[in-house]
């Protein structure tokens, strides 16, 4: 007697059973919602590049595109789960009324016309806010006597810190040292 077993049928049956058990046990995965998203665009005479600088979800899951070793055929996010304390601190910052009062754009030209970068910061907290930062350099701005609002500096430093932790990469410049010197 010859017995025929359909391997794909077994796979479908196992998958169906797993879905049934998950549904019956009442375990549902809550939908992730974005809390903070920062997209970085950089350009020079030869290229224009846009990457997710950092994205944080309400459950503390964070992700970022790598910038040092990028394979454009298969771009994978670097990920990290933020601690409860980190998530709470970020939530407090994003719900600060001073952050809600930030202007939609802060643009500075530091003499470079052939290259630059900007950050599009989107906040999805108690209020919806989008801020574009063109050539954001808070340390140079203070040195030149044209400082940014303190909450914007704090937001920038928080983004850089989270980006560094999530990606595992060094930042483009020693931004975190400058942030520490400013008390952030």
C-alpha positions, 0 to 999 in steps of 0.5 A: 500500500502506498501512502502519499503525504502532502507536505504543504498540506501539513504546513497549512494544517499546523499554521491553521491550528496555531492561529486557532489556538492563539485566537482561542486563548485570547492572546492578541498582539496590540497594534503598535503606534508611533510615538516619535519619528525622525527622518533624516535627509542629507545631501551633497553634490553627488547624492541625496539620502533619506533614512529613518533616523529613529522611530519610537513606538508607544510600547518602547520598541525603537528602530533606526536605519543604519548609516555606516554600513548600508546595503541598499539592496536590503536595508534592515532596521536596527532595533532596541526595546527602551526601558520603562524609564527611558520611555517615561522620560521621552513621554514627559518631554513630548507632552511638555507644553513648551514642545507644543509651542515649537515652530514648524521649522528651524533653518540655519545656514552655516556657510555650506551650500553644497551639502547639508541635512535636515531632520523631520521630527514628527511627534504623535503624543498628546498633540500632533507636531511636526518640526523641520530642523535644517542644519541643526547644530545647537552648539554652534548656534549658541557659540554664534549667539543664535541659540535654539529654544531650550526644549528644542535643544533637549529634544535634539539631544534626546533624539541623538541619545536614542539614535545612538543606543538603537543603532549602536553606531557612533553619531556623525559628530560628538553630539552627545558630549556637547549635550552633556556640556549643556546639561542634557 
